[in-house]
Amino acid sequence: MSPKDQAAWLAAGCDHVETVAELAERIGSKPRLTVKFGIDPTGSFLHLGHAVVLHKMQQFVERGHRVILLIGDFTAKIGDPTGRNDTRPPLTDDEIAANMRDYREQAGKVLDLDRVEVAYNSTWLGPLKLADMIGLLAQTTVAQMLSRKDFAERYAAGVPIALHEFLYPIAQAYDSVAMEADVELGGSDQLFNFLLARDYQHRVGQPRQICMTTPILEGTDGVVRMGKSKGNYIGLTEPPSEQFGKLMSLPDEMLPRYAELAAFRPPEEVEALRAGLAGGSLHPMAAKKDLAEEIVAKYHGAAEARGARERFEATVQRGEIPADVREVTADPAWRHIGDALVACGFAASKREAERLVAGGGVKLEGTVVTDPRRPWPDGGAPVVLAVGSRRFARIVPARTNR
């Protein structure tokens, strides 16, 4: 594959490349590029939105380039202001360590980690002295910072912008200098930071990095970007049935979008799906189940994905109770149904249990529970407690011998 063809292949699916011509030229002069993707450990999990750029990273891996997964353990202490309408609280060292713990394993669902390096930006940002930081700040103007959409909107609305937030794009840009990055990958919301890095690299005599951004995947609501705080995420390591069920909750109009950015189908297949749905030759329910099974298989294998589909069809479409429903022994101290919901792991607290009941999502033996203070039954037979259509537990009285 020629440098020009390789650049076009790698750029496919990106929503911005600065620039494809530079990428082809760089590949021609330096066959093994240093490719960087940074992620701050601001949460404890990765989701399908992260997988969009991880998939692009894997394409660089497959072409034999040097790919580095950069953990932003230092920048997480500043807090990424991107897309925020307020100041993000900086994380503590303990929070960062806890969030970093599972990142590598989760990224391995998409990346061949045996061929990927992992680095931490505290390695070079931590030792910087105040004089070093002043030198970096001198290269960036307030006008530049206020040209960012999020900063501009907050400034216009009179929402405070803390000075340390200006340090985030500067620190991220310096990462590229420290790593001598040839390519930086990320979501489209990071383009400002990527372009700033090009300026910093040029000033120190490095070739400017090629900036490649991927589209932002909307969450299961089909409206806002996927994220845990929005409750619209699908985690890479969630159980197969949970992933499948969440995918089945997608609005029908989001199927082509997920076929492209979550299943990574070729453009011609995405267009065929879109045309089939629009023309009526494809039924949305059937297409959605096929797509959900395809996506789940990427993270759990074909057999688990098929099992998740069969479970969905049995429990949601036919209203059956799963054969493998787990058993939980009742505690004599339980007073209300909320106690059982918390003990089964369906709710993190009694208050959350009350919200589940108020939302009409809790059933006991197939009957919707309407009172969060309903006393827990003191009968001698096992009962099935269900939350929604995917979470079940068979509660066995403590005094039985089962």
Sequence and secondary structure as in RCSB ss.txt:
>XXXX:A:sequence
MSPKDQAAWLAAGCDHVETVAELAERIGSKPRLTVKFGIDPTGSFLHLGHAVVLHKMQQFVERGHRVILLIGDFT
AKIGDPTGRNDTRPPLTDDEIAANMRDYREQAGKVLDLDRVEVAYNSTWLGPLKLADMIGLLAQTTVAQMLSRKD
FAERYAAGVPIALHEFLYPIAQAYDSVAMEADVELGGSDQLFNFLLARDYQHRVGQPRQICMTTPILEGTDGVVR
MGKSKGNYIGLTEPPSEQFGKLMSLPDEMLPRYAELAAFRPPEEVEALRAGLAGGSLHPMAAKKDLAEEIVAKYH
GAAEARGARERFEATVQRGEIPADVREVTADPAWRHIGDALVACGFAASKREAERLVAGGGVKLEGTVVTDPRRP
WPDGGAPVVLAVGSRRFARIVPARTNR
>XXXX:A:secstr
  HHHHHHHHHTT SEEETHHHHHHHHHH SS EEEEEE  SSS  BHHHHHHHHHHHHHHHTT EEEEEE TTH
HHH   TT SS      HHHHHHHHTTHHHHHTTTS GGGEEEEETHHHHTT  HHHHHHHHTTS HHHHHTSHH
HHHHHHTT    HHHHHHHHHHHHHHHHHT SEEEEEGGGHHHHHHHHHHHHHTT    EEEEE   B TTSSSB
  GGGT   BTTS HHHHHHHHHTS GGGHHHHHHHTS   HHHHHHHHHHHHHTSS HHHHHHHHHHHHHHHHH
 HHHHHHHHHHHIIIIIS    TT  EEE  TT  BHHHHHHHTTS SSHHHHHHHHHTT EEETTEE   TT B
    SS EEEEETTTEEEEEE TTS  
